[in-house]
Amino acid sequence: MRGATTAAGRRPRASRRAAGPAAGPIAAARAVLRRPGTRRRVRLHARLGRRLLAAAAVCLTLAAAYWFWFRDSSFVAVERVTLSGLTTDEAPRLRPALVAAARSMTTLHLDRERLERTVAAYPVVKGLELSPDFPHTLRIRVIEHHPAALIVAGGGRVPVAGDGTVLSGLPVEGRLPSIEAERPFEDGRLADRAALRAVAVAAAAPPPLRGRLDEVERRKADGVVVQLRDGPELIFGDATRLRAKWTAAARVLADKAAGGASYVDLRLPGRPAAGGLPAETVAPVAPAGTAPPTAASPDLTAGAPTP
């Protein structure tokens, strides 16, 4: 009979073969557990796993409380708003609008897009800098466009920023160069591309020279030309490498050898050329980083500038 034992007390070989596959893993596990210290390590790992699960649950609970409640709660509501940087004539209307929008937020949850929509109707505003001060203060710095030139069109003069934004409400301080435009404005911006290039040249002028800019015009042969008050014409060509060209212009204007020149050609900023005087009365202007050349090989010409 299957499952019976022999006289010697041993099971038949077939019975052992049938029970082997099922009893193998269990027997192996029991053997592992019978090793010294194994059960203790298993208990320690189980305890550590329970603690990790508890810590993860606490972290998830705190994160959910922060995200869905605390960051929008009255404990961190914006109660004090300080504004700086506003100089435009629109400030009396812009200030209360920004304050009202900010007080609907918290210092932990600022809605920048809403604040930007609030100032979108004021082209004079270039951007906002937000500095929350936990728990109840928000500092807003308004970055305004600065006038770069006056666009002459339709019998009037309108200040514009360096990117062509119309700045009708911004007070103009000091003198600004005038630029004529054939297509004045579309959607609050300068539409004339040639005038835009001239505005970019004027906006890139270094502060010591901005007050001396009288007029910026476009010529077919010379590109953008800046006329200085009590000074020569500055021929820029295209509106590229403006920083290098203005640096070269400042260097030439400070050189006594170029005093009295009627123009300065800056189309090659590494080798600016001043002209308009007899060649024997002036010395050439050296490129940046080199020694001044001798009068025997002048860069200054008496004729008109060449393209």
HELIX and SHEET records of a PDB file:
HELIX    1   1 ARG A   13  LEU A   33  1                                  21    
HELIX    2   2 THR A   38  PHE A   68  1                                  31    
HELIX    3   3 PHE A   70  ASP A   72  5                                   3    
HELIX    4   4 SER A   74  VAL A   76  5                                   3    
HELIX    5   5 ALA A   91  ALA A  102  1                                  12    
HELIX    6   6 ARG A  112  VAL A  119  1                                   8    
HELIX    7   7 ARG A  193  ALA A  203  1                                  11    
HELIX    8   8 PRO A  207  ARG A  210  1                                   4    
HELIX    9   9 LEU A  242  LEU A  253  1                                  12    
HELIX   10  10 LYS A  256  ALA A  258  5                                   3    
HELIX   11  11 ALA A  279  THR A  281  5                                   3    
SHEET    1   A 3 ARG A  80  SER A  84  0                                        
SHEET    2   A 3 THR A 137  GLU A 144  1                                        
SHEET    3   A 3 VAL A 125  ASP A 133 -1                                        
SHEET    1   B 3 GLY A 156  VAL A 160  0                                        
SHEET    2   B 3 ALA A 149  ALA A 153 -1                                        
SHEET    3   B 3 SER A 178  GLU A 180  1                                        
SHEET    1   C 2 PHE A 185  GLU A 186  0                                        
SHEET    2   C 2 ARG A 189  LEU A 190 -1                                        
SHEET    1   D 5 LEU A 213  ARG A 219  0                                        
SHEET    2   D 5 GLY A 223  LEU A 228 -1                                        
SHEET    3   D 5 GLU A 233  GLY A 237 -1                                        
SHEET    4   D 5 TYR A 263  ASP A 265  1                                        
SHEET    5   D 5 ALA A 273  GLY A 275 -1                                        
END                                                                             
